[in-house]
Amino acid sequence: MDVSGTNRPVKILLDVSSVNMPLTGIGRYAMELARHLPNNPQVSAMAYLAGDQVCARFDGDTLRQAPAPGRFRQLLK
C-alpha cells in the first residue's frame, strides 16, 4: 500500500457490517481486508465499524448470521 507516494503511517476505520454468513462478495472482500490490513507495515492503527459500534478488534471466526430480510425487502423482490 502506497499512500500518495509517501511512507506516512495510515489509520484505517473499516466497515465490517457486511461480514455475515453466508458470505457474499462484499462480505468476503471486507473480511479479507480485515484479516490482512493490520499486517501491513504502513497501517499504524486499525478500527472496525460494525453497525453503529466501533471495535478495536475483528474476529472473523465468530461470524453472525445475516439478519432475516424484512417484509418490505421481500415485497421489493
N, CA, C, O and CB atoms as a CASP TS submission, in Angstrom:
PFRMAT TS
TARGET T0000
AUTHOR 0000-0000-0000
METHOD Language model
MODEL 1
PARENT N/A
ATOM      1  N   MET     1       0.850  -1.160   0.000  1.00  0.00           N
ATOM      2  CA  MET     1       0.000   0.000   0.000  1.00  0.00           C
ATOM      3  C   MET     1       0.897   1.224   0.000  1.00  0.00           C
ATOM      4  O   MET     1       1.750   1.364   0.876  1.00  0.00           O
ATOM      5  CB  MET     1      -0.968  -0.003   1.213  1.00  0.00           C
ATOM      6  N   ASP     2       0.721   2.097  -0.953  1.00  0.00           N
ATOM      7  CA  ASP     2       1.489   3.332  -1.023  1.00  0.00           C
ATOM      8  C   ASP     2       0.514   4.486  -0.898  1.00  0.00           C
ATOM      9  O   ASP     2      -0.385   4.631  -1.727  1.00  0.00           O
ATOM     10  CB  ASP     2       2.316   3.425  -2.349  1.00  0.00           C
ATOM     11  N   VAL     3       0.676   5.299   0.117  1.00  0.00           N
ATOM     12  CA  VAL     3      -0.243   6.393   0.379  1.00  0.00           C
ATOM     13  C   VAL     3       0.328   7.670  -0.218  1.00  0.00           C
ATOM     14  O   VAL     3       1.196   8.310   0.375  1.00  0.00           O
ATOM     15  CB  VAL     3      -0.498   6.556   1.899  1.00  0.00           C
ATOM     16  N   SER     4      -0.165   8.035  -1.390  1.00  0.00           N
ATOM     17  CA  SER     4       0.229   9.270  -2.068  1.00  0.00           C
ATOM     18  C   SER     4       1.736   9.414  -2.226  1.00  0.00           C
ATOM     19  O   SER     4       2.262  10.525  -2.152  1.00  0.00           O
ATOM     20  CB  SER     4      -0.304  10.452  -1.317  1.00  0.00           C
ATOM     21  N   GLY     5       2.429   8.316  -2.441  1.00  0.00           N
ATOM     22  CA  GLY     5       3.855   8.379  -2.670  1.00  0.00           C
ATOM     23  C   GLY     5       4.680   8.681  -1.433  1.00  0.00           C
ATOM     24  O   GLY     5       5.875   8.956  -1.547  1.00  0.00           O
ATOM     25  N   THR     6       4.078   8.638  -0.265  1.00  0.00           N
ATOM     26  CA  THR     6       4.824   8.895   0.963  1.00  0.00           C
ATOM     27  C   THR     6       4.873   7.623   1.802  1.00  0.00           C
ATOM     28  O   THR     6       4.177   6.650   1.512  1.00  0.00           O
ATOM     29  CB  THR     6       4.185  10.058   1.766  1.00  0.00           C
ATOM     30  N   ASN     7       5.675   7.639   2.812  1.00  0.00           N
ATOM     31  CA  ASN     7       5.764   6.498   3.718  1.00  0.00           C
ATOM     32  C   ASN     7       5.124   6.812   5.063  1.00  0.00           C
ATOM     33  O   ASN     7       5.536   6.267   6.087  1.00  0.00           O
ATOM     34  CB  ASN     7       7.220   6.087   3.913  1.00  0.00           C
ATOM     35  N   ARG     8       4.125   7.682   5.069  1.00  0.00           N
ATOM     36  CA  ARG     8       3.449   8.029   6.313  1.00  0.00           C
ATOM     37  C   ARG     8       2.546   6.888   6.768  1.00  0.00           C
ATOM     38  O   ARG     8       1.925   6.225   5.937  1.00  0.00           O
ATOM     39  CB  ARG     8       2.634   9.318   6.143  1.00  0.00           C
ATOM     40  N   PRO     9       2.465   6.654   8.062  1.00  0.00           N
ATOM     41  CA  PRO     9       1.560   5.622   8.569  1.00  0.00           C
ATOM     42  C   PRO     9       0.107   6.004   8.333  1.00  0.00           C
ATOM     43  O   PRO     9      -0.234   7.186   8.280  1.00  0.00           O
ATOM     44  CB  PRO     9       1.802   5.383  10.061  1.00  0.00           C
ATOM     45  N   VAL    10      -0.740   5.004   8.193  1.00  0.00           N
ATOM     46  CA  VAL    10      -2.145   5.196   7.863  1.00  0.00           C
ATOM     47  C   VAL    10      -3.009   4.660   9.002  1.00  0.00           C
ATOM     48  O   VAL    10      -2.730   3.600   9.563  1.00  0.00           O
ATOM     49  CB  VAL    10      -2.501   4.497   6.524  1.00  0.00           C
ATOM     50  N   LYS    11      -4.059   5.405   9.335  1.00  0.00           N
ATOM     51  CA  LYS    11      -5.065   4.947  10.289  1.00  0.00           C
ATOM     52  C   LYS    11      -6.307   4.566   9.486  1.00  0.00           C
ATOM     53  O   LYS    11      -6.747   5.332   8.630  1.00  0.00           O
ATOM     54  CB  LYS    11      -5.392   6.054  11.373  1.00  0.00           C
ATOM     55  N   ILE    12      -6.874   3.391   9.755  1.00  0.00           N
ATOM     56  CA  ILE    12      -7.989   2.889   8.952  1.00  0.00           C
ATOM     57  C   ILE    12      -9.168   2.539   9.856  1.00  0.00           C
ATOM     58  O   ILE    12      -9.009   1.913  10.904  1.00  0.00           O
ATOM     59  CB  ILE    12      -7.556   1.654   8.127  1.00  0.00           C
ATOM     60  N   LEU    13     -10.355   2.961   9.421  1.00  0.00           N
ATOM     61  CA  LEU    13     -11.614   2.531  10.014  1.00  0.00           C
ATOM     62  C   LEU    13     -12.340   1.753   8.925  1.00  0.00           C
ATOM     63  O   LEU    13     -12.754   2.328   7.918  1.00  0.00           O
ATOM     64  CB  LEU    13     -12.479   3.757  10.552  1.00  0.00           C
ATOM     65  N   LEU    14     -12.493   0.452   9.123  1.00  0.00           N
ATOM     66  CA  LEU    14     -13.072  -0.435   8.114  1.00  0.00           C
ATOM     67  C   LEU    14     -14.474  -0.854   8.538  1.00  0.00           C
ATOM     68  O   LEU    14     -14.671  -1.362   9.642  1.00  0.00           O
ATOM     69  CB  LEU    14     -12.177  -1.680   7.895  1.00  0.00           C
ATOM     70  N   ASP    15     -15.445  -0.637   7.655  1.00  0.00           N
ATOM     71  CA  ASP    15     -16.826  -1.052   7.918  1.00  0.00           C
ATOM     72  C   ASP    15     -16.951  -2.548   7.639  1.00  0.00           C
ATOM     73  O   ASP    15     -16.812  -2.990   6.499  1.00  0.00           O
ATOM     74  CB  ASP    15     -17.839  -0.236   7.044  1.00  0.00           C
ATOM     75  N   VAL    16     -17.215  -3.322   8.694  1.00  0.00           N
ATOM     76  CA  VAL    16     -17.355  -4.768   8.551  1.00  0.00           C
ATOM     77  C   VAL    16     -18.807  -5.210   8.729  1.00  0.00           C
ATOM     78  O   VAL    16     -19.073  -6.378   9.014  1.00  0.00           O
ATOM     79  CB  VAL    16     -16.463  -5.485   9.561  1.00  0.00           C
ATOM     80  N   SER    17     -19.738  -4.284   8.563  1.00  0.00           N
ATOM     81  CA  SER    17     -21.155  -4.602   8.726  1.00  0.00           C
ATOM     82  C   SER    17     -21.637  -5.637   7.721  1.00  0.00           C
ATOM     83  O   SER    17     -22.601  -6.353   7.990  1.00  0.00           O
ATOM     84  CB  SER    17     -21.983  -3.348   8.596  1.00  0.00           C
ATOM     85  N   SER    18     -20.992  -5.726   6.583  1.00  0.00           N
ATOM     86  CA  SER    18     -21.412  -6.665   5.539  1.00  0.00           C
ATOM     87  C   SER    18     -20.847  -8.070   5.743  1.00  0.00           C
ATOM     88  O   SER    18     -21.149  -8.976   4.966  1.00  0.00           O
ATOM     89  CB  SER    18     -20.990  -6.145   4.182  1.00  0.00           C
ATOM     90  N   VAL    19     -20.038  -8.257   6.771  1.00  0.00           N
ATOM     91  CA  VAL    19     -19.425  -9.568   7.017  1.00  0.00           C
ATOM     92  C   VAL    19     -20.393 -10.414   7.841  1.00  0.00           C
ATOM     93  O   VAL    19     -20.356 -10.400   9.071  1.00  0.00           O
ATOM     94  CB  VAL    19     -18.045  -9.422   7.754  1.00  0.00           C
ATOM     95  N   ASN    20     -21.248 -11.143   7.152  1.00  0.00           N
ATOM     96  CA  ASN    20     -22.248 -12.022   7.752  1.00  0.00           C
ATOM     97  C   ASN    20     -22.231 -13.342   7.004  1.00  0.00           C
ATOM     98  O   ASN    20     -21.793 -13.414   5.855  1.00  0.00           O
ATOM     99  CB  ASN    20     -23.671 -11.378   7.719  1.00  0.00           C
ATOM    100  N   MET    21     -22.714 -14.389   7.669  1.00  0.00           N
ATOM    101  CA  MET    21     -22.880 -15.674   6.984  1.00  0.00           C
ATOM    102  C   MET    21     -24.251 -15.714   6.332  1.00  0.00           C
ATOM    103  O   MET    21     -25.201 -15.240   6.956  1.00  0.00           O
ATOM    104  CB  MET    21     -22.705 -16.866   7.970  1.00  0.00           C
ATOM    105  N   PRO    22     -24.424 -16.219   5.176  1.00  0.00           N
ATOM    106  CA  PRO    22     -23.366 -16.688   4.286  1.00  0.00           C
ATOM    107  C   PRO    22     -22.634 -15.495   3.675  1.00  0.00           C
ATOM    108  O   PRO    22     -23.238 -14.464   3.378  1.00  0.00           O
ATOM    109  CB  PRO    22     -23.947 -17.596   3.177  1.00  0.00           C
ATOM    110  N   LEU    23     -21.327 -15.656   3.493  1.00  0.00           N
ATOM    111  CA  LEU    23     -20.519 -14.570   2.944  1.00  0.00           C
ATOM    112  C   LEU    23     -20.892 -14.313   1.492  1.00  0.00           C
ATOM    113  O   LEU    23     -21.000 -15.237   0.687  1.00  0.00           O
ATOM    114  CB  LEU    23     -19.022 -14.895   3.059  1.00  0.00           C
ATOM    115  N   THR    24     -21.084 -13.050   1.179  1.00  0.00           N
ATOM    116  CA  THR    24     -21.326 -12.635  -0.204  1.00  0.00           C
ATOM    117  C   THR    24     -20.055 -11.979  -0.716  1.00  0.00           C
ATOM    118  O   THR    24     -19.044 -11.970  -0.014  1.00  0.00           O
ATOM    119  CB  THR    24     -22.556 -11.658  -0.312  1.00  0.00           C
ATOM    120  N   GLY    25     -20.082 -11.444  -1.893  1.00  0.00           N
ATOM    121  CA  GLY    25     -18.894 -10.826  -2.475  1.00  0.00           C
ATOM    122  C   GLY    25     -18.321  -9.720  -1.622  1.00  0.00           C
ATOM    123  O   GLY    25     -17.138  -9.753  -1.285  1.00  0.00           O
ATOM    124  N   ILE    26     -19.142  -8.728  -1.259  1.00  0.00           N
ATOM    125  CA  ILE    26     -18.637  -7.599  -0.477  1.00  0.00           C
ATOM    126  C   ILE    26     -18.290  -8.036   0.939  1.00  0.00           C
ATOM    127  O   ILE    26     -17.351  -7.507   1.533  1.00  0.00           O
ATOM    128  CB  ILE    26     -19.668  -6.462  -0.441  1.00  0.00           C
ATOM    129  N   GLY    27     -19.031  -8.991   1.488  1.00  0.00           N
ATOM    130  CA  GLY    27     -18.720  -9.507   2.820  1.00  0.00           C
ATOM    131  C   GLY    27     -17.385 -10.216   2.843  1.00  0.00           C
ATOM    132  O   GLY    27     -16.591 -10.036   3.766  1.00  0.00           O
ATOM    133  N   ARG    28     -17.138 -11.023   1.823  1.00  0.00           N
ATOM    134  CA  ARG    28     -15.852 -11.738   1.723  1.00  0.00           C
ATOM    135  C   ARG    28     -14.707 -10.743   1.568  1.00  0.00           C
ATOM    136  O   ARG    28     -13.660 -10.891   2.199  1.00  0.00           O
ATOM    137  CB  ARG    28     -15.862 -12.731   0.529  1.00  0.00           C
ATOM    138  N   TYR    29     -14.908  -9.725   0.725  1.00  0.00           N
ATOM    139  CA  TYR    29     -13.878  -8.721   0.485  1.00  0.00           C
ATOM    140  C   TYR    29     -13.548  -7.966   1.774  1.00  0.00           C
ATOM    141  O   TYR    29     -12.378  -7.765   2.101  1.00  0.00           O
ATOM    142  CB  TYR    29     -14.333  -7.739  -0.609  1.00  0.00           C
ATOM    143  N   ALA    30     -14.589  -7.548   2.505  1.00  0.00           N
ATOM    144  CA  ALA    30     -14.374  -6.823   3.762  1.00  0.00           C
ATOM    145  C   ALA    30     -13.671  -7.709   4.786  1.00  0.00           C
ATOM    146  O   ALA    30     -12.810  -7.234   5.526  1.00  0.00           O
ATOM    147  CB  ALA    30     -15.714  -6.318   4.330  1.00  0.00           C
ATOM    148  N   MET    31     -14.032  -8.993   4.833  1.00  0.00           N
ATOM    149  CA  MET    31     -13.394  -9.901   5.775  1.00  0.00           C
ATOM    150  C   MET    31     -11.909 -10.069   5.451  1.00  0.00           C
ATOM    151  O   MET    31     -11.074 -10.074   6.356  1.00  0.00           O
ATOM    152  CB  MET    31     -14.098 -11.262   5.762  1.00  0.00           C
ATOM    153  N   GLU    32     -11.581 -10.204   4.182  1.00  0.00           N
ATOM    154  CA  GLU    32     -10.176 -10.353   3.800  1.00  0.00           C
ATOM    155  C   GLU    32      -9.384  -9.077   4.094  1.00  0.00           C
ATOM    156  O   GLU    32      -8.232  -9.148   4.522  1.00  0.00           O
ATOM    157  CB  GLU    32     -10.064 -10.710   2.309  1.00  0.00           C
ATOM    158  N   LEU    33      -9.995  -7.915   3.868  1.00  0.00           N
ATOM    159  CA  LEU    33      -9.327  -6.664   4.237  1.00  0.00           C
ATOM    160  C   LEU    33      -9.078  -6.618   5.740  1.00  0.00           C
ATOM    161  O   LEU    33      -7.998  -6.228   6.185  1.00  0.00           O
ATOM    162  CB  LEU    33     -10.168  -5.445   3.798  1.00  0.00           C
ATOM    163  N   ALA    34     -10.081  -7.020   6.520  1.00  0.00           N
ATOM    164  CA  ALA    34      -9.949  -7.008   7.980  1.00  0.00           C
ATOM    165  C   ALA    34      -8.857  -7.958   8.445  1.00  0.00           C
ATOM    166  O   ALA    34      -8.177  -7.685   9.434  1.00  0.00           O
ATOM    167  CB  ALA    34     -11.276  -7.381   8.639  1.00  0.00           C
ATOM    168  N   ARG    35      -8.688  -9.046   7.756  1.00  0.00           N
ATOM    169  CA  ARG    35      -7.649 -10.017   8.139  1.00  0.00           C
ATOM    170  C   ARG    35      -6.243  -9.554   7.769  1.00  0.00           C
ATOM    171  O   ARG    35      -5.295  -9.785   8.520  1.00  0.00           O
ATOM    172  CB  ARG    35      -7.926 -11.358   7.481  1.00  0.00           C
ATOM    173  N   HIS    36      -6.104  -8.906   6.621  1.00  0.00           N
ATOM    174  CA  HIS    36      -4.766  -8.646   6.092  1.00  0.00           C
ATOM    175  C   HIS    36      -4.253  -7.218   6.302  1.00  0.00           C
ATOM    176  O   HIS    36      -3.041  -7.020   6.393  1.00  0.00           O
ATOM    177  CB  HIS    36      -4.755  -8.948   4.642  1.00  0.00           C
ATOM    178  N   LEU    37      -5.128  -6.228   6.380  1.00  0.00           N
ATOM    179  CA  LEU    37      -4.651  -4.855   6.541  1.00  0.00           C
ATOM    180  C   LEU    37      -3.839  -4.630   7.817  1.00  0.00           C
ATOM    181  O   LEU    37      -2.852  -3.895   7.769  1.00  0.00           O
ATOM    182  CB  LEU    37      -5.820  -3.918   6.530  1.00  0.00           C
ATOM    183  N   PRO    38      -4.204  -5.228   8.956  1.00  0.00           N
ATOM    184  CA  PRO    38      -3.395  -4.989  10.157  1.00  0.00           C
ATOM    185  C   PRO    38      -1.949  -5.466  10.032  1.00  0.00           C
ATOM    186  O   PRO    38      -1.086  -5.008  10.780  1.00  0.00           O
ATOM    187  CB  PRO    38      -4.035  -5.666  11.333  1.00  0.00           C
ATOM    188  N   ASN    39      -1.674  -6.371   9.107  1.00  0.00           N
ATOM    189  CA  ASN    39      -0.314  -6.874   8.912  1.00  0.00           C
ATOM    190  C   ASN    39       0.532  -5.967   8.029  1.00  0.00           C
ATOM    191  O   ASN    39       1.740  -6.174   7.910  1.00  0.00           O
ATOM    192  CB  ASN    39      -0.362  -8.253   8.312  1.00  0.00           C
ATOM    193  N   ASN    40      -0.084  -4.969   7.411  1.00  0.00           N
ATOM    194  CA  ASN    40       0.643  -4.055   6.542  1.00  0.00           C
ATOM    195  C   ASN    40       1.468  -3.095   7.403  1.00  0.00           C
ATOM    196  O   ASN    40       0.918  -2.463   8.305  1.00  0.00           O
ATOM    197  CB  ASN    40      -0.335  -3.271   5.615  1.00  0.00           C
ATOM    198  N   PRO    41       2.755  -2.973   7.150  1.00  0.00           N
ATOM    199  CA  PRO    41       3.603  -2.116   7.986  1.00  0.00           C
ATOM    200  C   PRO    41       3.232  -0.635   7.929  1.00  0.00           C
ATOM    201  O   PRO    41       3.584   0.114   8.841  1.00  0.00           O
ATOM    202  CB  PRO    41       5.034  -2.277   7.575  1.00  0.00           C
ATOM    203  N   GLN    42       2.536  -0.197   6.891  1.00  0.00           N
ATOM    204  CA  GLN    42       2.149   1.214   6.799  1.00  0.00           C
ATOM    205  C   GLN    42       0.875   1.526   7.578  1.00  0.00           C
ATOM    206  O   GLN    42       0.526   2.696   7.735  1.00  0.00           O
ATOM    207  CB  GLN    42       1.962   1.603   5.349  1.00  0.00           C
ATOM    208  N   VAL    43       0.179   0.513   8.064  1.00  0.00           N
ATOM    209  CA  VAL    43      -1.036   0.732   8.836  1.00  0.00           C
ATOM    210  C   VAL    43      -0.649   0.876  10.301  1.00  0.00           C
ATOM    211  O   VAL    43      -0.201  -0.081  10.933  1.00  0.00           O
ATOM    212  CB  VAL    43      -2.057  -0.432   8.633  1.00  0.00           C
ATOM    213  N   SER    44      -0.828   2.090  10.838  1.00  0.00           N
ATOM    214  CA  SER    44      -0.433   2.348  12.222  1.00  0.00           C
ATOM    215  C   SER    44      -1.558   2.088  13.207  1.00  0.00           C
ATOM    216  O   SER    44      -1.299   1.774  14.369  1.00  0.00           O
ATOM    217  CB  SER    44       0.043   3.768  12.367  1.00  0.00           C
ATOM    218  N   ALA    45      -2.799   2.213  12.765  1.00  0.00           N
ATOM    219  CA  ALA    45      -3.945   1.980  13.649  1.00  0.00           C
ATOM    220  C   ALA    45      -5.096   1.438  12.818  1.00  0.00           C
ATOM    221  O   ALA    45      -5.312   1.848  11.678  1.00  0.00           O
ATOM    222  CB  ALA    45      -4.365   3.287  14.394  1.00  0.00           C
ATOM    223  N   MET    46      -5.828   0.507  13.416  1.00  0.00           N
ATOM    224  CA  MET    46      -6.931  -0.143  12.708  1.00  0.00           C
ATOM    225  C   MET    46      -8.111  -0.232  13.661  1.00  0.00           C
ATOM    226  O   MET    46      -7.954  -0.639  14.813  1.00  0.00           O
ATOM    227  CB  MET    46      -6.522  -1.563  12.179  1.00  0.00           C
ATOM    228  N   ALA    47      -9.300   0.149  13.184  1.00  0.00           N
ATOM    229  CA  ALA    47     -10.534   0.003  13.944  1.00  0.00           C
ATOM    230  C   ALA    47     -11.602  -0.501  12.986  1.00  0.00           C
ATOM    231  O   ALA    47     -11.474  -0.374  11.768  1.00  0.00           O
ATOM    232  CB  ALA    47     -10.963   1.354  14.622  1.00  0.00           C
ATOM    233  N   TYR    48     -12.650  -1.070  13.549  1.00  0.00           N
ATOM    234  CA  TYR    48     -13.685  -1.713  12.743  1.00  0.00           C
ATOM    235  C   TYR    48     -15.046  -1.147  13.121  1.00  0.00           C
ATOM    236  O   TYR    48     -15.378  -1.026  14.301  1.00  0.00           O
ATOM    237  CB  TYR    48     -13.661  -3.251  12.931  1.00  0.00           C
ATOM    238  N   LEU    49     -15.821  -0.806  12.111  1.00  0.00           N
ATOM    239  CA  LEU    49     -17.170  -0.298  12.302  1.00  0.00           C
ATOM    240  C   LEU    49     -18.143  -1.430  12.028  1.00  0.00           C
ATOM    241  O   LEU    49     -18.188  -1.968  10.921  1.00  0.00           O
ATOM    242  CB  LEU    49     -17.454   0.927  11.382  1.00  0.00           C
ATOM    243  N   ALA    50     -18.928  -1.791  13.046  1.00  0.00           N
ATOM    244  CA  ALA    50     -19.926  -2.850  12.916  1.00  0.00           C
ATOM    245  C   ALA    50     -21.264  -2.256  13.335  1.00  0.00           C
ATOM    246  O   ALA    50     -21.547  -2.114  14.525  1.00  0.00           O
ATOM    247  CB  ALA    50     -19.555  -4.118  13.788  1.00  0.00           C
ATOM    248  N   GLY    51     -22.079  -1.913  12.350  1.00  0.00           N
ATOM    249  CA  GLY    51     -23.334  -1.225  12.653  1.00  0.00           C
ATOM    250  C   GLY    51     -23.024   0.176  13.132  1.00  0.00           C
ATOM    251  O   GLY    51     -22.467   0.982  12.386  1.00  0.00           O
ATOM    252  N   ASP    52     -23.382   0.474  14.380  1.00  0.00           N
ATOM    253  CA  ASP    52     -23.088   1.795  14.937  1.00  0.00           C
ATOM    254  C   ASP    52     -22.025   1.732  16.036  1.00  0.00           C
ATOM    255  O   ASP    52     -21.879   2.668  16.822  1.00  0.00           O
ATOM    256  CB  ASP    52     -24.362   2.423  15.489  1.00  0.00           C
ATOM    257  N   GLN    53     -21.283   0.619  16.083  1.00  0.00           N
ATOM    258  CA  GLN    53     -20.234   0.447  17.090  1.00  0.00           C
ATOM    259  C   GLN    53     -18.860   0.408  16.435  1.00  0.00           C
ATOM    260  O   GLN    53     -18.679  -0.192  15.375  1.00  0.00           O
ATOM    261  CB  GLN    53     -20.470  -0.837  17.901  1.00  0.00           C
ATOM    262  N   VAL    54     -17.902   1.052  17.076  1.00  0.00           N
ATOM    263  CA  VAL    54     -16.515   0.995  16.644  1.00  0.00           C
ATOM    264  C   VAL    54     -15.788   0.024  17.570  1.00  0.00           C
ATOM    265  O   VAL    54     -15.823   0.168  18.792  1.00  0.00           O
ATOM    266  CB  VAL    54     -15.846   2.418  16.657  1.00  0.00           C
ATOM    267  N   CYS    55     -15.129  -0.966  16.966  1.00  0.00           N
ATOM    268  CA  CYS    55     -14.437  -2.000  17.735  1.00  0.00           C
ATOM    269  C   CYS    55     -12.945  -1.941  17.432  1.00  0.00           C
ATOM    270  O   CYS    55     -12.539  -1.607  16.319  1.00  0.00           O
ATOM    271  CB  CYS    55     -15.008  -3.411  17.412  1.00  0.00           C
ATOM    272  N   ALA    56     -12.153  -2.261  18.412  1.00  0.00           N
ATOM    273  CA  ALA    56     -10.705  -2.277  18.237  1.00  0.00           C
ATOM    274  C   ALA    56     -10.234  -3.564  17.586  1.00  0.00           C
ATOM    275  O   ALA    56      -9.141  -3.615  17.021  1.00  0.00           O
ATOM    276  CB  ALA    56     -10.013  -2.092  19.572  1.00  0.00           C
ATOM    277  N   ARG    57     -11.065  -4.616  17.664  1.00  0.00           N
ATOM    278  CA  ARG    57     -10.680  -5.921  17.103  1.00  0.00           C
ATOM    279  C   ARG    57     -11.785  -6.449  16.204  1.00  0.00           C
ATOM    280  O   ARG    57     -12.954  -6.091  16.351  1.00  0.00           O
ATOM    281  CB  ARG    57     -10.375  -6.939  18.229  1.00  0.00           C
ATOM    282  N   PHE    58     -11.395  -7.301  15.279  1.00  0.00           N
ATOM    283  CA  PHE    58     -12.342  -8.003  14.415  1.00  0.00           C
ATOM    284  C   PHE    58     -12.063  -9.491  14.531  1.00  0.00           C
ATOM    285  O   PHE    58     -10.933  -9.937  14.335  1.00  0.00           O
ATOM    286  CB  PHE    58     -12.233  -7.521  12.926  1.00  0.00           C
ATOM    287  N   ASP    59     -13.087 -10.248  14.848  1.00  0.00           N
ATOM    288  CA  ASP    59     -12.942 -11.687  14.981  1.00  0.00           C
ATOM    289  C   ASP    59     -13.770 -12.364  13.895  1.00  0.00           C
ATOM    290  O   ASP    59     -14.976 -12.550  14.058  1.00  0.00           O
ATOM    291  CB  ASP    59     -13.375 -12.165  16.395  1.00  0.00           C
ATOM    292  N   GLY    60     -13.138 -12.728  12.804  1.00  0.00           N
ATOM    293  CA  GLY    60     -13.821 -13.363  11.687  1.00  0.00           C
ATOM    294  C   GLY    60     -14.291 -14.767  11.980  1.00  0.00           C
ATOM    295  O   GLY    60     -15.098 -15.320  11.232  1.00  0.00           O
ATOM    296  N   ASP    61     -13.792 -15.362  13.073  1.00  0.00           N
ATOM    297  CA  ASP    61     -14.197 -16.719  13.417  1.00  0.00           C
ATOM    298  C   ASP    61     -15.578 -16.773  14.057  1.00  0.00           C
ATOM    299  O   ASP    61     -16.174 -17.847  14.145  1.00  0.00           O
ATOM    300  CB  ASP    61     -13.185 -17.333  14.347  1.00  0.00           C
ATOM    301  N   THR    62     -16.090 -15.640  14.499  1.00  0.00           N
ATOM    302  CA  THR    62     -17.406 -15.621  15.132  1.00  0.00           C
ATOM    303  C   THR    62     -18.396 -14.841  14.277  1.00  0.00           C
ATOM    304  O   THR    62     -19.056 -13.920  14.757  1.00  0.00           O
ATOM    305  CB  THR    62     -17.323 -15.012  16.540  1.00  0.00           C
ATOM    306  N   LEU    63     -18.491 -15.217  13.014  1.00  0.00           N
ATOM    307  CA  LEU    63     -19.406 -14.528  12.111  1.00  0.00           C
ATOM    308  C   LEU    63     -20.843 -14.823  12.504  1.00  0.00           C
ATOM    309  O   LEU    63     -21.187 -15.942  12.886  1.00  0.00           O
ATOM    310  CB  LEU    63     -19.152 -14.942  10.651  1.00  0.00           C
ATOM    311  N   ARG    64     -21.660 -13.811  12.402  1.00  0.00           N
ATOM    312  CA  ARG    64     -23.067 -13.992  12.744  1.00  0.00           C
ATOM    313  C   ARG    64     -23.879 -14.212  11.466  1.00  0.00           C
ATOM    314  O   ARG    64     -23.453 -13.870  10.363  1.00  0.00           O
ATOM    315  CB  ARG    64     -23.605 -12.765  13.535  1.00  0.00           C
ATOM    316  N   GLN    65     -25.045 -14.787  11.655  1.00  0.00           N
ATOM    317  CA  GLN    65     -25.954 -14.972  10.531  1.00  0.00           C
ATOM    318  C   GLN    65     -26.482 -13.610  10.100  1.00  0.00           C
ATOM    319  O   GLN    65     -26.702 -12.728  10.930  1.00  0.00           O
ATOM    320  CB  GLN    65     -27.124 -15.931  10.904  1.00  0.00           C
ATOM    321  N   ALA    66     -26.681 -13.448   8.820  1.00  0.00           N
ATOM    322  CA  ALA    66     -27.259 -12.208   8.309  1.00  0.00           C
ATOM    323  C   ALA    66     -28.675 -12.076   8.848  1.00  0.00           C
ATOM    324  O   ALA    66     -29.379 -13.076   8.990  1.00  0.00           O
ATOM    325  CB  ALA    66     -27.251 -12.178   6.748  1.00  0.00           C
ATOM    326  N   PRO    67     -29.102 -10.851   9.150  1.00  0.00           N
ATOM    327  CA  PRO    67     -30.467 -10.689   9.635  1.00  0.00           C
ATOM    328  C   PRO    67     -31.473 -11.117   8.570  1.00  0.00           C
ATOM    329  O   PRO    67     -31.243 -10.944   7.373  1.00  0.00           O
ATOM    330  CB  PRO    67     -30.720  -9.233  10.051  1.00  0.00           C
ATOM    331  N   ALA    68     -32.568 -11.669   9.018  1.00  0.00           N
ATOM    332  CA  ALA    68     -33.610 -12.094   8.078  1.00  0.00           C
ATOM    333  C   ALA    68     -34.167 -10.870   7.369  1.00  0.00           C
ATOM    334  O   ALA    68     -34.366  -9.826   7.991  1.00  0.00           O
ATOM    335  CB  ALA    68     -34.746 -12.871   8.808  1.00  0.00           C
ATOM    336  N   PRO    69     -34.418 -10.992   6.071  1.00  0.00           N
ATOM    337  CA  PRO    69     -34.956  -9.831   5.353  1.00  0.00           C
ATOM    338  C   PRO    69     -36.325  -9.458   5.899  1.00  0.00           C
ATOM    339  O   PRO    69     -37.142 -10.325   6.210  1.00  0.00           O
ATOM    340  CB  PRO    69     -35.047 -10.117   3.841  1.00  0.00           C
ATOM    341  N   GLY    70     -36.558  -8.186   6.008  1.00  0.00           N
ATOM    342  CA  GLY    70     -37.850  -7.706   6.489  1.00  0.00           C
ATOM    343  C   GLY    70     -38.913  -7.848   5.410  1.00  0.00           C
ATOM    344  O   GLY    70     -38.617  -8.158   4.256  1.00  0.00           O
ATOM    345  N   ARG    71     -40.137  -7.617   5.806  1.00  0.00           N
ATOM    346  CA  ARG    71     -41.264  -7.768   4.867  1.00  0.00           C
ATOM    347  C   ARG    71     -41.109  -6.799   3.689  1.00  0.00           C
ATOM    348  O   ARG    71     -41.385  -7.171   2.548  1.00  0.00           O
ATOM    349  CB  ARG    71     -42.621  -7.519   5.593  1.00  0.00           C
ATOM    350  N   PHE    72     -40.676  -5.576   3.949  1.00  0.00           N
ATOM    351  CA  PHE    72     -40.522  -4.613   2.879  1.00  0.00           C
ATOM    352  C   PHE    72     -39.537  -5.115   1.825  1.00  0.00           C
ATOM    353  O   PHE    72     -39.783  -4.993   0.625  1.00  0.00           O
ATOM    354  CB  PHE    72     -40.062  -3.273   3.439  1.00  0.00           C
ATOM    355  N   ARG    73     -38.438  -5.672   2.278  1.00  0.00           N
ATOM    356  CA  ARG    73     -37.432  -6.195   1.350  1.00  0.00           C
ATOM    357  C   ARG    73     -37.999  -7.365   0.545  1.00  0.00           C
ATOM    358  O   ARG    73     -37.716  -7.492  -0.646  1.00  0.00           O
ATOM    359  CB  ARG    73     -36.165  -6.637   2.116  1.00  0.00           C
ATOM    360  N   GLN    74     -38.788  -8.212   1.183  1.00  0.00           N
ATOM    361  CA  GLN    74     -39.404  -9.336   0.475  1.00  0.00           C
ATOM    362  C   GLN    74     -40.382  -8.836  -0.580  1.00  0.00           C
ATOM    363  O   GLN    74     -40.457  -9.400  -1.671  1.00  0.00           O
ATOM    364  CB  GLN    74     -40.123 -10.269   1.462  1.00  0.00           C
ATOM    365  N   LEU    75     -41.128  -7.785  -0.267  1.00  0.00           N
ATOM    366  CA  LEU    75     -42.062  -7.209  -1.239  1.00  0.00           C
ATOM    367  C   LEU    75     -41.337  -6.624  -2.447  1.00  0.00           C
ATOM    368  O   LEU    75     -41.818  -6.706  -3.577  1.00  0.00           O
ATOM    369  CB  LEU    75     -42.910  -6.131  -0.578  1.00  0.00           C
ATOM    370  N   LEU    76     -40.176  -6.033  -2.188  1.00  0.00           N
ATOM    371  CA  LEU    76     -39.389  -5.490  -3.297  1.00  0.00           C
ATOM    372  C   LEU    76     -38.938  -6.562  -4.265  1.00  0.00           C
ATOM    373  O   LEU    76     -38.883  -6.344  -5.475  1.00  0.00           O
ATOM    374  CB  LEU    76     -38.186  -4.755  -2.770  1.00  0.00           C
ATOM    375  N   LYS    77     -38.611  -7.746  -3.708  1.00  0.00           N
ATOM    376  CA  LYS    77     -38.168  -8.840  -4.566  1.00  0.00           C
ATOM    377  C   LYS    77     -39.306  -9.324  -5.404  1.00  0.00           C
ATOM    378  O   LYS    77     -39.137 -10.247  -6.200  1.00  0.00           O
ATOM    379  CB  LYS    77     -37.593  -9.985  -3.751  1.00  0.00           C
TER
END
